[in-house]
Amino acid sequence: MKSLVKVQANTEKIKTFTEAFDPRENSLGFLRFFLSILVLFSHSHLIGKFDFNTEFLYVWSKGEKGFGDFAVDGFFALSGFLITDSYLKNPNIWRYLWKRGLRIFPGFWFCLFVTAFLIGPIVYFFDHHDLRYFFLAQEGPFSYVKNNFLLKINQETIADLFSNNAQQWPGPIVNGSLWSLFKELQCYLLVPILGILGFFGKNKTVFLRFFVVFLLLFFSRDIHLNFFNFTLFFPRLLIFFLGGVLFYLYKDKIPVKSTIFLVLCLAIFLGFRLGYYNLIAPLALPYILFWLGIYLPFSRFEKYVRGDYSYGTYLYGYPLQQTLAWSGVSRHSLWLFFIFSVTLTLPFAIISWRYIEKPCLLYKNINLPSFR
């Protein structure tokens, strides 16, 4: 009770997120990791062939959203804020693109190789006792790496790997989480374009108007007023990313209050049920996440666990869950499958961070040419 009173007292003293949010001391690292675990939990229902109708959020939203969808929305909302901050602090286009590339590509490439040349051969050999077809198949491991190397997923399967998992969706897809990374890259590329076009200038209402129009067009799909032929995933993720951008631009005017936080949490919860989640969440979710980032007591989380394992968890969770389903772990309970998923995924995430992602990030400040 005393801690709640303290939080309320602090929020009354602090006027805006600019004043309240400390880029060096916050719980965003914990939140990103939690969201990646939430993706694992949601995928446990699908890959483990458990009844997805038992997933609370899927049931509550009448089949519109699962926890995995919500987690990815959260990732993009956080990314919109943080990427805009990175660009505006140093708008050198080459520096910006270099940093973004270092963050997303090395871990992704390593995951492709591990999936194609470690996980894949092991599973395939136990199934067929021979690896010739695996390596010589038209859609084999070499083409899997080549076709997906630039982040856009053009090949989802490797030979007939995980074919015994194909009784229902998602079937033998090797890594169904990777599709969102190309969308994130597109959002990364959009930020400097918006900057060059003047959307981040002193008159922030220009971006606000742009965002409101885009949000209404996006929500029109939910109420069956399709003015444009939006694709299924990208506008949804883009609008959450832009929501994070908008939150960043107005962070010096947005008050930090626990009452606002609670009202927005309730609005999103009811929005799932009543069908207006896509209208309110792009605006509400950044506020909720950054409020939690300020007040959750996990600001030293990444220091205690010695790394940022959220990206690796997101990358490796899906193929390792497919491996668990193939091995028969899914014959037991959902929760056992989920626990095994987390336990198996974390070592891969730790290796990815300590030996691939973190070493590559050491090169983010090397000398690069200026953009003129």
Secondary structure as the mmCIF struct_conf table of DSSP 4:
data_model
#
loop_
_struct_conf.conf_type_id
_struct_conf.id
_struct_conf.beg_label_comp_id
_struct_conf.beg_label_asym_id
_struct_conf.beg_label_seq_id
_struct_conf.end_label_comp_id
_struct_conf.end_label_asym_id
_struct_conf.end_label_seq_id
HELX_RH_AL_P HELX_RH_AL_P1 LYS A 2 LYS A 13
HELX_RH_AL_P HELX_RH_AL_P2 PHE A 17 ALA A 20
BEND BEND1 PRO A 23 GLU A 25
BEND BEND2 SER A 27 SER A 27
HELX_RH_AL_P HELX_RH_AL_P3 LEU A 28 ILE A 47
TURN_TY1_P TURN_TY1_P1 GLY A 48 LYS A 49
HELX_RH_3T_P HELX_RH_3T_P1 PHE A 52 THR A 54
BEND BEND3 GLU A 55 GLU A 55
HELX_RH_AL_P HELX_RH_AL_P4 PHE A 56 TRP A 60
TURN_TY1_P TURN_TY1_P2 SER A 61 GLY A 63
BEND BEND4 GLU A 64 GLU A 64
HELX_RH_AL_P HELX_RH_AL_P5 PHE A 67 LYS A 89
HELX_RH_AL_P HELX_RH_AL_P6 ILE A 93 VAL A 114
HELX_RH_PI_P HELX_RH_PI_P1 THR A 115 ILE A 119
HELX_RH_AL_P HELX_RH_AL_P7 GLY A 120 HIS A 128
BEND BEND5 HIS A 129 HIS A 129
HELX_RH_AL_P HELX_RH_AL_P8 ARG A 132 LEU A 136
BEND BEND6 ALA A 137 ALA A 137
TURN_TY1_P TURN_TY1_P3 GLN A 138 GLU A 139
BEND BEND7 GLY A 140 GLY A 140
HELX_RH_AL_P HELX_RH_AL_P9 PRO A 141 ASN A 148
TURN_TY1_P TURN_TY1_P4 PHE A 149 LEU A 150
BEND BEND8 LEU A 151 LYS A 152
TURN_TY1_P TURN_TY1_P5 ALA A 159 PHE A 162
HELX_RH_3T_P HELX_RH_3T_P2 SER A 163 ASN A 165
TURN_TY1_P TURN_TY1_P6 ALA A 166 GLN A 167
BEND BEND9 GLN A 168 GLN A 168
TURN_TY1_P TURN_TY1_P7 TRP A 169 PRO A 172
BEND BEND10 VAL A 174 VAL A 174
TURN_TY1_P TURN_TY1_P8 GLY A 176 LEU A 178
HELX_RH_AL_P HELX_RH_AL_P10 TRP A 179 ILE A 196
TURN_TY1_P TURN_TY1_P9 LEU A 197 PHE A 200
BEND BEND11 GLY A 201 LYS A 202
TURN_TY1_P TURN_TY1_P10 LYS A 204 LYS A 204
HELX_RH_AL_P HELX_RH_AL_P11 THR A 205 ASP A 222
TURN_TY1_P TURN_TY1_P11 ILE A 223 HIS A 224
BEND BEND12 PHE A 227 PHE A 228
BEND BEND13 LEU A 232 PHE A 233
HELX_RH_AL_P HELX_RH_AL_P12 PHE A 234 LEU A 249
TURN_TY1_P TURN_TY1_P12 TYR A 250 LYS A 253
BEND BEND14 ILE A 254 ILE A 254
HELX_RH_AL_P HELX_RH_AL_P13 SER A 258 LEU A 274
TURN_TY1_P TURN_TY1_P13 GLY A 275 GLY A 275
HELX_RH_AL_P HELX_RH_AL_P14 TYR A 277 TYR A 295
BEND BEND15 LEU A 296 PRO A 297
TURN_TY1_P TURN_TY1_P14 SER A 299 ARG A 300
HELX_RH_AL_P HELX_RH_AL_P15 PHE A 301 VAL A 305
TURN_TY1_P TURN_TY1_P15 ARG A 306 ARG A 306
BEND BEND16 GLY A 307 GLY A 307
HELX_RH_AL_P HELX_RH_AL_P16 SER A 310 SER A 327
TURN_TY1_P TURN_TY1_P16 GLY A 328 GLY A 328
HELX_RH_3T_P HELX_RH_3T_P3 VAL A 329 ARG A 331
BEND BEND17 HIS A 332 HIS A 332
HELX_RH_AL_P HELX_RH_AL_P17 LEU A 334 SER A 352
HELX_RH_PI_P HELX_RH_PI_P2 TRP A 353 GLU A 357
HELX_RH_AL_P HELX_RH_AL_P18 LYS A 358 LEU A 361
TURN_TY1_P TURN_TY1_P17 LEU A 362 ASN A 365
BEND BEND18 ILE A 366 ILE A 366
HELX_LH_PP_P HELX_LH_PP_P1 PRO A 369 PHE A 371
#
